[in-house]
Amino acid sequence: MAIITINKKIFEKEIGKLDEKMQERISMFGTSLEGFDEEKIEIDIFPNRPDLLSYQGFKRCFLAFLGKKPGMKKYEINNPEKNYQVIIDSSTKDVRPYTACAIVKDLKLDDEKIKEIIEIQEKLHVTLGRKRKKLAIGIYPLEKIKLPITLKALEPDYIKFIPLESEREMSGLQILQKHPTGKEYSHLLAGKSKFPVFVDANNNILSMPPIINSQMTGKVTAETKDIFIECSGFDFKTLKKCLNILVLVFADMGGKIYQMELKGAPEKISPLLNSEKMKISLEKTNKILGTNIDEKKFKQCIENMGHNYNSKTNEVEIGPWRTDILHEVDLIEDVAIAYGYENLSPEIPLIYTIGEEDPKENIKRKISEILAGISLLEVSNYHITNKEYQFTKMGIPEKQEKEFVEIENSKTEYNILRKDLSHFILKNLSENVDCEYPQKIFEIGRIFELKKEINEKEKLAIAITPGNFTEIKQIWMYLMKSLGIKIELKETDEIVNHFIEGRTSAIFLDNKEIGVFGEIHPKILKNWKIKMPVAILEVDLKEIFAKLIN
């Protein structure tokens, strides 16, 4: 969560008096009033609403919530003028491949507004930008820039400019090594042979994203009337959303938005400020919320959250600043906020059920207790991973990377669902190489495979280090004996990438192969920087469940 600070006098002039009722409405809006005094108001904003991270954004949405300005606010946008272009050079492919840009004119800035600009820029860096890893924002006085602008990558020694709040020229490497901001974010460019830079038509460097702007061309003051804005990063959709939030803040300050041509980007024009339309059902809303809202009240609730509603098509028009609306349920949540959680009456269900523990959960608990009883430590890992951990470090060639589920628009470096537990178990061991040995761990968890559809399986993985084939076999046989299950071990000719050939065994239950165990190959241990021998077992629990439940 992030806290925004609002000038109390401006709030009371433009929104309303901060009495007890207004304090309650702020809280009912889904934001938390952290505190206030004679000069300022502090409001806590949840991460799913980055559009509220400025006073202008908060005012726009809160006035709709209060019913003073309901519906989706419309904004004018001007077509690109001559030379309003940004050229994205192919050299940025591996360091900062995309940018979304805009120009805003006729601003009347003062110290209060400049402070707000700096605050929303930094808050968007931390939230949407994941501390500048996913995106970085640059805001520049247009009068100091000659258009068009180019985004390209240069070797650090060829990058020379005076960074913001500095007095002397530095090279790209010197900025990372000596400038306070450069040192703080140097890890974002670590290991890169080239650094990204924005350069204008006079070959003046505007900035080196995601680190810092130039002192000459990158400092906005109260005298600044026109600005150039850029958001650079790795996901163009996120950049578009971030730019929408920013330009609308400036538009609410009285600025005029101008589009720019992008050469080398997924879209040719930026920004577009397109609204999105999504279906919503009144019947489903009432069912989920347990309400009996009529169509008139339904429309009012939707418009009090800053949307437009078409009762003929049952469509909601969503503003381009709302990055959190992904599904109809998100709109239903907005209806609940506008209707008022305080107006929802709790009810005891007319039916009741007698609960009992899922037999599968009972079996998993027994397995955990047995393994813990012989000094194994249980671990729990994420369901999401990435290709480096799942495939590369496990010695799986790129052409064999298949049947995995990829996550669209992932907010982190974890972007696929895990196909097995073994790679995460090895990751656990690699992160604890300085801990006392022996290390014996296990995990019971879900894995995902993509065939015709997504298949989910419950698996068990056990790892010991230092360990060998015989030791992992003994643990497995003890577990099966404790559960009263007879299994069969067979040699397998199938080459498993991460095992040492000849030191593996397939596990069969009722003539069905359910898993495999063996010793991890030295090259895989090297990939994970593990210096001790490791033995791993991984089995599918489906047949074990069936055996014990039946």
C-alpha positions as CSV (number, residue, x, y, z in Angstrom):
1,M,0.0,0.0,0.0
2,A,1.0,3.6,-0.6
3,I,0.1,6.8,1.2
4,I,-0.8,10.0,-0.7
5,T,-0.6,13.4,1.0
6,I,-3.2,15.9,0.1
7,N,-3.3,19.6,0.9
8,K,-6.3,20.0,3.2
9,K,-7.3,23.4,2.0
10,I,-7.4,22.3,-1.6
11,F,-9.3,19.2,-0.7
12,E,-12.0,21.1,1.2
13,K,-12.3,23.7,-1.6
14,E,-12.6,21.2,-4.5
15,I,-14.2,18.1,-2.8
16,G,-15.8,19.1,0.4
17,K,-15.4,19.7,4.1
18,L,-13.5,17.0,6.0
19,D,-16.2,16.4,8.6
20,E,-17.1,13.0,10.2
21,K,-19.4,12.1,7.2
22,M,-16.6,12.8,4.7
23,Q,-14.1,10.8,6.7
24,E,-16.5,7.9,6.7
25,R,-17.0,8.2,2.9
26,I,-13.2,8.1,2.3
27,S,-13.1,4.8,4.2
28,M,-16.1,3.4,2.4
29,F,-14.5,4.3,-0.9
30,G,-12.0,1.5,-0.3
31,T,-9.2,3.8,0.9
32,S,-8.1,4.3,4.4
33,L,-7.8,7.7,6.1
34,E,-4.5,7.4,7.9
35,G,-4.6,10.8,9.5
36,F,-5.0,14.6,9.0
37,D,-4.1,17.9,10.6
38,E,-4.7,21.6,9.7
39,E,-2.4,21.4,6.7
40,K,-2.6,17.9,5.2
41,I,-4.6,14.7,4.8
42,E,-3.0,11.3,4.5
43,I,-4.9,8.6,2.6
44,D,-3.7,5.0,2.2
45,I,-4.2,3.6,-1.4
46,F,-4.3,-0.2,-2.1
47,P,-1.9,-1.5,-4.8
48,N,-4.8,-2.4,-7.2
49,R,-5.7,1.3,-7.7
50,P,-2.6,3.0,-9.0
51,D,-4.9,5.6,-10.6
52,L,-5.6,7.0,-7.1
53,L,-1.9,7.6,-6.3
54,S,-2.2,11.4,-7.0
55,Y,-4.6,14.0,-5.7
56,Q,-5.9,14.6,-9.3
57,G,-6.7,10.9,-9.8
58,F,-8.2,10.5,-6.3
59,K,-10.4,13.6,-6.8
60,R,-11.7,12.4,-10.2
61,C,-12.8,9.1,-8.8
62,F,-13.9,10.3,-5.4
63,L,-16.2,13.0,-6.8
64,A,-17.9,10.3,-8.9
65,F,-18.3,8.1,-5.7
66,L,-19.9,11.0,-3.9
67,G,-22.3,11.4,-6.7
68,K,-21.1,15.0,-7.5
69,K,-19.6,14.0,-10.9
70,P,-20.9,10.5,-11.7
71,G,-20.0,8.6,-14.9
72,M,-16.8,8.3,-16.9
73,K,-15.0,11.6,-17.4
74,K,-14.2,12.3,-21.0
75,Y,-10.9,13.7,-22.1
76,E,-9.8,15.4,-25.3
77,I,-6.7,14.2,-27.1
78,N,-4.9,16.0,-29.9
79,N,-3.3,14.3,-32.9
80,P,0.5,14.4,-33.3
81,E,2.0,17.6,-34.7
82,K,5.1,17.7,-36.9
83,N,8.1,15.8,-35.5
84,Y,6.1,14.5,-32.6
85,Q,8.0,11.2,-33.0
86,V,9.9,8.7,-30.9
87,I,12.1,6.2,-32.7
88,I,12.8,2.9,-30.9
89,D,16.2,1.5,-32.2
90,S,16.6,-2.2,-32.4
91,S,19.7,-2.0,-30.1
92,T,17.4,-1.7,-27.1
93,K,15.9,-5.2,-27.6
94,D,17.7,-6.7,-24.7
95,V,17.8,-3.8,-22.3
96,R,14.6,-1.7,-22.6
97,P,12.7,-2.7,-25.7
98,Y,9.5,-0.6,-25.4
99,T,8.3,2.9,-24.6
100,A,5.0,4.7,-24.6
101,C,5.1,8.5,-24.9
102,A,3.1,11.7,-24.9
103,I,3.3,15.4,-24.9
104,V,1.2,17.7,-22.6
105,K,1.0,21.4,-23.2
106,D,-0.3,24.6,-21.6
107,L,0.4,23.5,-18.0
108,K,0.4,26.0,-15.1
109,L,2.6,24.4,-12.5
110,D,3.4,25.5,-9.0
111,D,5.3,24.0,-6.1
112,E,2.3,22.0,-5.0
113,K,1.7,20.5,-8.4
114,I,5.4,19.7,-8.9
115,K,5.5,18.0,-5.6
116,E,2.4,15.9,-6.7
117,I,4.1,15.0,-10.0
118,I,7.3,13.8,-8.2
119,E,5.2,11.8,-5.7
120,I,3.0,10.0,-8.3
121,Q,6.1,9.3,-10.4
122,E,7.9,7.6,-7.5
123,K,4.8,5.7,-6.3
124,L,4.2,4.3,-9.8
125,H,7.8,3.3,-9.9
126,V,7.4,1.3,-6.8
127,T,3.9,-0.2,-7.6
128,L,3.3,-0.7,-11.3
129,G,7.0,-0.5,-12.0
130,R,8.2,-3.0,-9.4
131,K,10.9,-0.5,-8.1
132,R,11.7,0.5,-11.7
133,K,12.4,-3.1,-12.7
134,K,9.3,-3.4,-15.0
135,L,9.0,0.2,-16.0
136,A,10.6,3.6,-15.5
137,I,9.1,7.0,-16.0
138,G,10.7,10.2,-17.4
139,I,9.2,13.7,-17.4
140,Y,11.0,16.5,-19.3
141,P,10.5,20.2,-20.1
142,L,9.7,20.2,-23.8
143,E,11.3,23.6,-24.5
144,K,14.7,22.1,-23.8
145,I,14.2,19.2,-26.2
146,K,14.4,19.1,-30.0
147,L,12.1,16.5,-31.6
148,P,12.1,13.8,-32.8
149,I,13.5,11.6,-30.0
150,T,15.3,8.3,-30.2
151,L,15.5,5.5,-27.7
152,K,18.7,3.5,-28.3
153,A,21.3,1.5,-26.4
154,L,25.0,2.6,-26.2
155,E,28.1,1.3,-24.6
156,P,28.5,2.9,-21.1
157,D,31.7,4.8,-22.1
158,Y,29.8,6.5,-24.9
159,I,27.1,7.8,-22.5
160,K,28.1,11.1,-21.0
161,F,25.8,13.7,-19.5
162,I,25.2,15.6,-16.2
163,P,22.8,13.6,-14.2
164,L,19.9,15.2,-12.3
165,E,21.0,17.1,-9.1
166,S,24.6,16.8,-10.1
167,E,27.2,19.4,-11.2
168,R,29.6,17.4,-13.3
169,E,29.4,15.2,-16.4
170,M,29.6,11.4,-15.8
171,S,29.7,8.4,-18.0
172,G,27.2,5.6,-17.8
173,L,29.3,3.5,-15.5
174,Q,30.3,6.5,-13.3
175,I,26.6,7.2,-12.7
176,L,26.1,3.6,-11.5
177,Q,29.2,3.8,-9.3
178,K,29.1,7.3,-7.9
179,H,25.7,8.9,-8.2
180,P,23.3,8.1,-5.2
181,T,20.4,7.2,-7.5
182,G,22.7,5.3,-9.8
183,K,24.1,3.2,-6.9
184,E,20.5,2.5,-5.7
185,Y,19.3,1.1,-9.0
186,S,22.6,-0.1,-10.5
187,H,21.5,-3.7,-10.2
188,L,18.9,-3.1,-13.0
189,L,21.7,-2.7,-15.5
190,A,24.2,-5.1,-14.0
191,G,25.8,-7.3,-16.6
192,K,24.5,-5.3,-19.6
193,S,27.1,-4.4,-22.3
194,K,24.9,-1.5,-23.4
195,F,22.7,0.9,-21.5
196,P,19.4,2.5,-22.8
197,V,19.3,6.3,-23.4
198,F,16.7,8.8,-24.8
199,V,18.4,11.2,-27.2
200,D,16.9,14.2,-28.9
201,A,17.5,15.5,-32.4
202,N,20.5,17.6,-31.2
203,N,22.0,14.4,-29.8
204,N,21.5,15.6,-26.2
205,I,20.9,12.7,-23.8
206,L,17.6,13.2,-22.0
207,S,18.0,10.3,-19.6
208,M,19.4,6.8,-19.0
209,P,16.4,4.7,-18.0
210,P,15.6,3.3,-15.6
211,I,18.3,5.2,-13.6
212,I,18.1,9.0,-14.0
213,N,17.3,12.0,-16.1
214,S,19.7,14.6,-17.4
215,Q,20.1,17.8,-15.4
216,M,20.0,19.9,-18.6
217,T,16.9,18.4,-20.2
218,G,15.2,16.4,-17.4
219,K,14.2,18.9,-14.7
220,V,10.6,20.3,-14.6
221,T,10.2,23.7,-12.8
222,A,7.3,26.1,-12.2
223,E,8.3,27.9,-15.4
224,T,7.7,24.7,-17.5
225,K,4.6,24.9,-19.7
226,D,5.0,21.9,-22.0
227,I,6.3,18.5,-21.1
228,F,7.4,15.3,-22.8
229,I,6.5,12.1,-20.9
230,E,7.9,8.6,-21.5
231,C,7.4,5.2,-19.9
232,S,10.0,2.6,-20.8
233,G,10.2,-1.1,-20.0
234,F,9.5,-4.6,-21.0
235,D,5.7,-4.9,-21.2
236,F,4.0,-2.5,-23.6
237,K,0.5,-3.0,-22.1
238,T,1.8,-2.0,-18.7
239,L,3.5,1.0,-20.2
240,K,0.3,2.1,-21.9
241,K,-1.7,1.9,-18.7
242,C,1.0,3.8,-16.7
243,L,1.1,6.5,-19.4
244,N,-2.7,6.8,-19.3
245,I,-2.6,7.4,-15.6
246,L,0.1,10.1,-15.9
247,V,-1.3,12.1,-18.8
248,L,-4.8,12.3,-17.2
249,V,-3.2,13.7,-14.1
250,F,-1.7,16.5,-16.2
251,A,-5.0,16.9,-18.1
252,D,-6.8,17.4,-14.7
253,M,-4.2,20.0,-13.9
254,G,-5.3,21.9,-17.0
255,G,-2.9,20.5,-19.6
256,K,-3.7,19.5,-23.2
257,I,-2.7,16.0,-24.3
258,Y,-0.9,15.4,-27.6
259,Q,-0.3,12.0,-29.2
260,M,3.1,11.0,-30.5
261,E,4.1,8.6,-33.3
262,L,6.1,5.6,-32.2
263,K,8.4,3.9,-34.7
264,G,9.4,0.4,-33.8
265,A,6.7,-0.1,-31.1
266,P,3.7,-2.5,-31.1
267,E,1.4,0.5,-31.7
268,K,2.1,3.4,-34.0
269,I,0.4,6.1,-31.9
270,S,0.6,6.8,-28.1
271,P,-1.4,7.4,-26.0
272,L,-4.8,6.2,-27.3
273,L,-6.9,6.6,-24.1
274,N,-9.4,4.0,-25.3
275,S,-12.1,3.0,-22.9
276,E,-12.9,-0.7,-22.5
277,K,-16.4,-2.3,-22.5
278,M,-17.4,-5.2,-20.4
279,K,-20.7,-7.1,-19.8
280,I,-22.2,-7.2,-16.4
281,S,-25.3,-9.0,-15.1
282,L,-27.7,-7.5,-12.6
283,E,-28.9,-10.9,-11.6
284,K,-25.4,-12.2,-11.0
285,T,-24.5,-9.1,-9.0
286,N,-27.5,-9.5,-6.7
287,K,-26.7,-13.2,-6.3
288,I,-23.0,-12.6,-5.4
289,L,-23.7,-9.6,-3.1
290,G,-26.9,-11.0,-1.5
291,T,-28.8,-7.8,-2.5
292,N,-32.0,-6.9,-4.3
293,I,-30.8,-3.9,-6.2
294,D,-33.1,-2.7,-9.0
295,E,-31.9,-1.5,-12.4
296,K,-32.0,2.2,-11.5
297,K,-29.9,1.7,-8.3
298,F,-27.6,-0.6,-10.2
299,K,-26.9,2.1,-12.9
300,Q,-26.3,4.7,-10.2
301,C,-23.8,2.4,-8.4
302,I,-21.8,1.8,-11.6
303,E,-21.7,5.5,-12.5
304,N,-20.7,6.4,-8.9
305,M,-17.6,4.4,-9.5
306,G,-16.6,6.4,-12.6
307,H,-18.0,4.1,-15.2
308,N,-20.8,4.5,-17.9
309,Y,-23.6,1.9,-18.1
310,N,-25.7,1.0,-21.1
311,S,-28.9,-0.7,-19.8
312,K,-29.8,-1.9,-23.3
313,T,-26.6,-3.9,-23.9
314,N,-25.7,-4.5,-20.2
315,E,-22.3,-3.1,-20.9
316,V,-20.1,-1.0,-18.7
317,E,-17.7,1.5,-20.3
318,I,-14.5,1.6,-18.2
319,G,-12.1,4.5,-18.1
320,P,-8.6,4.1,-19.5
321,W,-7.1,4.9,-16.1
322,R,-8.6,1.8,-14.4
323,T,-5.9,-0.9,-14.6
324,D,-7.6,-3.1,-12.0
325,I,-10.8,-4.2,-13.9
326,L,-10.0,-7.6,-15.4
327,H,-13.3,-9.5,-14.9
328,E,-17.0,-9.0,-14.3
329,V,-16.4,-9.7,-10.6
330,D,-14.2,-6.6,-10.4
331,L,-17.1,-4.5,-11.6
332,I,-19.4,-6.3,-9.1
333,E,-16.9,-5.3,-6.4
334,D,-17.2,-1.7,-7.6
335,V,-21.0,-2.0,-7.3
336,A,-20.6,-3.2,-3.7
337,I,-18.4,-0.3,-2.8
338,A,-20.8,2.2,-4.3
339,Y,-23.9,0.5,-2.7
340,G,-22.0,0.6,0.6
341,Y,-20.7,-2.3,2.6
342,E,-22.4,-0.8,5.6
343,N,-25.7,-1.4,3.8
344,L,-25.1,-5.1,3.3
345,S,-27.0,-7.2,5.9
346,P,-25.4,-10.4,7.2
347,E,-27.7,-13.4,7.0
348,I,-27.5,-17.0,8.4
349,P,-27.8,-19.5,5.5
350,L,-31.1,-21.4,5.4
351,I,-29.2,-24.7,4.9
352,Y,-26.3,-26.2,6.7
353,T,-23.8,-29.0,6.1
354,I,-21.7,-31.2,8.3
355,G,-18.1,-30.8,7.3
356,E,-15.4,-33.4,7.3
357,E,-11.8,-33.6,6.3
358,D,-11.1,-34.4,2.7
359,P,-9.7,-38.0,2.6
360,K,-6.8,-36.8,0.4
361,E,-5.9,-34.1,2.8
362,N,-5.9,-36.7,5.6
363,I,-3.5,-38.9,3.6
364,K,-1.2,-35.9,2.8
365,R,-1.1,-35.1,6.5
366,K,-0.1,-38.7,7.4
367,I,2.7,-38.6,4.8
368,S,4.0,-35.4,6.2
369,E,3.9,-36.8,9.8
370,I,5.8,-40.0,8.7
371,L,8.5,-38.1,6.9
372,A,8.8,-35.5,9.7
373,G,9.2,-38.4,12.1
374,I,12.4,-39.5,10.3
375,S,13.9,-35.9,10.4
376,L,12.8,-34.6,7.1
377,L,11.8,-30.9,6.9
378,E,8.7,-29.9,4.9
379,V,8.9,-27.0,2.5
380,S,6.3,-25.2,0.5
381,N,7.1,-23.4,-2.8
382,Y,5.2,-21.2,-5.3
383,H,3.0,-22.7,-8.0
384,I,4.6,-20.3,-10.4
385,T,8.2,-20.5,-11.7
386,N,10.1,-19.5,-14.8
387,K,11.8,-21.2,-17.7
388,E,15.3,-20.8,-16.3
389,Y,14.4,-22.8,-13.2
390,Q,12.0,-25.3,-14.8
391,F,14.0,-26.1,-17.9
392,T,17.5,-24.5,-18.3
393,K,18.9,-25.4,-14.9
394,M,17.4,-28.8,-15.1
395,G,19.3,-29.6,-18.4
396,I,16.2,-29.6,-20.6
397,P,16.9,-28.5,-24.1
398,E,14.8,-25.6,-25.5
399,K,13.2,-27.9,-28.1
400,Q,11.9,-30.1,-25.3
401,E,10.2,-27.2,-23.5
402,K,6.6,-28.2,-24.0
403,E,3.3,-28.9,-22.2
404,F,3.7,-26.0,-19.8
405,V,1.3,-23.3,-18.9
406,E,2.5,-19.7,-19.5
407,I,1.1,-16.8,-17.5
408,E,0.0,-13.8,-19.5
409,N,1.1,-10.3,-18.2
410,S,2.9,-11.7,-15.2
411,K,3.9,-9.0,-12.8
412,T,7.2,-10.8,-11.8
413,E,9.9,-12.9,-13.4
414,Y,7.8,-15.9,-12.5
415,N,5.7,-16.5,-15.6
416,I,4.9,-20.2,-16.0
417,L,3.1,-22.8,-13.8
418,R,5.5,-25.4,-12.5
419,K,5.5,-28.8,-14.2
420,D,7.3,-30.6,-11.3
421,L,8.5,-30.2,-7.8
422,S,12.1,-31.4,-8.3
423,H,13.5,-28.1,-9.7
424,F,12.0,-26.1,-6.7
425,I,13.5,-28.6,-4.3
426,L,16.9,-28.1,-5.9
427,K,16.4,-24.4,-5.7
428,N,15.7,-24.7,-1.9
429,L,19.0,-26.6,-1.5
430,S,20.9,-24.1,-3.6
431,E,19.7,-21.3,-1.4
432,N,20.9,-23.0,1.7
433,V,24.4,-24.2,0.8
434,D,25.8,-22.5,3.9
435,C,23.5,-24.3,6.3
436,E,24.3,-27.4,8.3
437,Y,24.4,-30.8,6.5
438,P,22.8,-33.2,6.0
439,Q,19.8,-31.5,4.6
440,K,16.6,-33.6,4.1
441,I,13.5,-31.9,2.8
442,F,10.2,-32.8,1.1
443,E,7.2,-31.1,-0.5
444,I,3.7,-32.2,-1.2
445,G,2.2,-29.8,-3.8
446,R,0.4,-29.3,-7.0
447,I,1.9,-29.3,-10.5
448,F,0.4,-28.3,-13.8
449,E,0.6,-29.7,-17.4
450,L,-0.9,-28.4,-20.6
451,K,-2.1,-31.1,-22.9
452,K,-5.5,-30.5,-24.6
453,E,-6.4,-28.6,-21.4
454,I,-4.6,-27.8,-18.1
455,N,-4.1,-30.9,-15.9
456,E,-3.4,-30.5,-12.2
457,K,-1.7,-33.2,-10.2
458,E,-0.7,-33.7,-6.6
459,K,2.9,-34.8,-6.2
460,L,5.4,-35.7,-3.5
461,A,9.1,-34.8,-3.8
462,I,11.9,-35.8,-1.4
463,A,15.5,-34.7,-1.5
464,I,18.5,-35.5,0.6
465,T,22.0,-34.1,0.5
466,P,24.5,-35.5,0.8
467,G,22.6,-38.5,-0.5
468,N,22.7,-41.4,-2.8
469,F,20.4,-43.9,-4.6
470,T,20.3,-46.4,-1.6
471,E,19.4,-43.7,1.0
472,I,16.5,-42.2,-1.0
473,K,15.3,-45.7,-1.7
474,Q,15.3,-46.6,2.0
475,I,13.2,-43.5,2.8
476,W,10.7,-44.3,0.1
477,M,10.4,-48.0,1.2
478,Y,9.9,-46.9,4.8
479,L,7.1,-44.5,3.8
480,M,5.3,-47.1,1.7
481,K,5.6,-49.7,4.5
482,S,4.2,-47.2,7.0
483,L,1.2,-46.6,4.7
484,G,0.7,-50.3,4.1
485,I,1.3,-50.0,0.3
486,K,3.2,-52.5,-1.8
487,I,5.1,-51.0,-4.6
488,E,7.5,-52.3,-7.3
489,L,10.8,-50.8,-8.4
490,K,12.1,-51.3,-12.0
491,E,15.1,-50.2,-13.8
492,T,14.4,-47.8,-16.6
493,D,16.2,-47.3,-19.8
494,E,14.6,-43.9,-20.3
495,I,17.2,-41.1,-19.9
496,V,16.0,-38.5,-17.5
497,N,17.9,-35.2,-18.0
498,H,18.7,-34.4,-14.4
499,F,19.6,-37.9,-13.2
500,I,22.8,-39.9,-13.5
501,E,22.2,-42.7,-15.9
502,G,22.2,-46.1,-14.2
503,R,21.4,-44.7,-10.8
504,T,17.7,-44.2,-11.2
505,S,14.6,-46.4,-10.7
506,A,11.0,-46.1,-11.8
507,I,8.3,-46.7,-9.2
508,F,5.2,-48.8,-10.1
509,L,1.9,-49.3,-8.2
510,D,-0.4,-51.9,-9.6
511,N,1.6,-51.9,-12.8
512,K,1.2,-48.2,-13.3
513,E,4.3,-46.0,-13.2
514,I,3.8,-43.3,-10.6
515,G,7.3,-41.8,-10.2
516,V,11.1,-42.0,-10.3
517,F,14.0,-41.5,-8.0
518,G,17.8,-41.3,-8.4
519,E,21.0,-39.3,-8.0
520,I,21.2,-35.9,-9.6
521,H,23.8,-35.5,-12.4
522,P,26.8,-33.3,-11.5
523,K,26.2,-30.9,-14.4
524,I,22.8,-30.2,-12.9
525,L,24.3,-29.7,-9.4
526,K,26.7,-27.2,-11.0
527,N,23.9,-25.3,-12.6
528,W,22.4,-24.8,-9.2
529,K,25.8,-24.3,-7.5
530,I,25.3,-27.2,-5.2
531,K,28.6,-28.9,-4.1
532,M,27.1,-31.9,-2.3
533,P,25.7,-35.0,-4.0
534,V,21.8,-35.0,-4.1
535,A,19.3,-37.8,-4.4
536,I,15.7,-36.9,-5.3
537,L,12.4,-38.7,-5.5
538,E,9.2,-37.4,-7.2
539,V,5.9,-39.4,-7.4
540,D,2.3,-38.7,-8.5
541,L,0.0,-39.2,-5.5
542,K,-3.1,-40.0,-7.6
543,E,-2.8,-43.8,-7.4
544,I,-1.7,-43.7,-3.8
545,F,-4.9,-41.7,-2.9
546,A,-7.0,-44.3,-4.8
547,K,-5.3,-47.2,-3.1
548,L,-5.8,-45.8,0.4
549,I,-9.2,-44.3,0.0
550,N,-10.7,-47.4,-1.6
